[in-house]
């Protein structure tokens, strides 16, 4: 099993509407991309100086499944939205 963890720091000016639209788009991905085995995401609730604004934790059967997910046509619009909204994106992929 591969865990894919992403932390997002939004740009100044990102609105509540923008974040809600991102959440809606992300929520659709597990039903459209069969490689996704687990998929959780959410907003930071502590909001400390070191906190990021949003996180995604997903799981894939193996590295090949993760590699199929990344270029999936349904993933691209969500990824584009994330890149548009974020000043910083961090990701870690690790094997369980």
C-alpha positions in Angstrom: 0.0 0.0 0.0 1.3 3.5 -0.9 0.1 6.5 1.1 0.0 9.8 -0.9 0.0 12.9 1.5 -0.3 16.4 0.2 -0.2 19.7 2.1 -1.5 22.9 0.5 -0.9 26.6 1.5 -3.4 28.8 -0.3 -2.5 32.1 -1.9 -3.9 35.3 -0.5 -7.3 36.0 -2.0 -8.5 32.4 -2.2 -12.1 32.5 -1.2 -14.5 30.3 0.8 -16.2 29.6 -2.6 -12.9 28.5 -4.2 -12.2 26.1 -1.3 -15.7 24.7 -1.4 -15.5 24.1 -5.2 -12.1 22.3 -4.7 -13.7 20.1 -2.0 -16.6 19.2 -4.3 -14.2 18.4 -7.2 -12.0 16.3 -4.9 -14.9 14.4 -3.5 -15.8 13.1 -7.0 -12.4 11.6 -7.7 -12.7 8.2 -5.8 -15.8 7.4 -7.9 -14.0 8.2 -11.1 -10.5 6.8 -10.5 -10.5 3.1 -9.6 -6.9 3.2 -8.4 -7.9 5.2 -5.3 -8.3 2.9 -2.4 -8.7 5.6 0.4 -9.2 9.3 0.0 -9.6 11.8 2.8 -9.1 15.6 2.7 -9.9 18.6 4.8 -9.1 22.1 6.1 -6.7 22.8 8.9 -8.5 23.5 12.1 -5.6 24.6 14.3 -4.4 27.5 12.0 -1.0 27.9 13.7 1.9 29.7 12.2 3.3 26.4 10.9 0.0 25.0 9.7 -0.8 24.4 6.1 -4.4 25.3 5.0 -5.5 22.0 3.5 -4.4 18.4 3.4 -5.1 15.2 1.3 -4.3 11.7 2.4 -5.0 9.0 -0.1 -3.9 5.4 -0.6 -3.1 3.2 -3.6 -2.5 -0.5 -3.9 1.1 0.0 -5.2 3.4 2.4 -6.9 2.0 1.5 -10.3 -1.5 2.4 -9.2 -0.3 5.8 -8.0 1.5 6.3 -11.3 -1.8 5.6 -13.2 -3.7 8.0 -10.9 -1.4 11.0 -11.5 -2.0 11.4 -15.3 -5.7 10.2 -15.1 -7.9 12.7 -17.1 -10.2 13.2 -14.2 -7.3 14.1 -11.9 -5.9 16.9 -14.2 -8.7 19.5 -13.7 -8.4 19.1 -9.9 -4.7 19.3 -10.0 -4.9 22.5 -12.1 -7.3 24.0 -9.6 -4.9 23.1 -6.7 -1.9 24.7 -8.5 -3.9 27.8 -9.3 -5.0 28.2 -5.6 -1.8 27.4 -3.8 1.4 29.2 -3.2 3.0 26.1 -1.8 2.3 22.4 -2.2 4.2 19.6 -0.4 3.8 15.9 -1.1 5.1 12.7 0.4 4.5 9.2 -0.9 5.5 6.3 1.3 5.0 2.6 1.5 3.2 0.9 4.3 
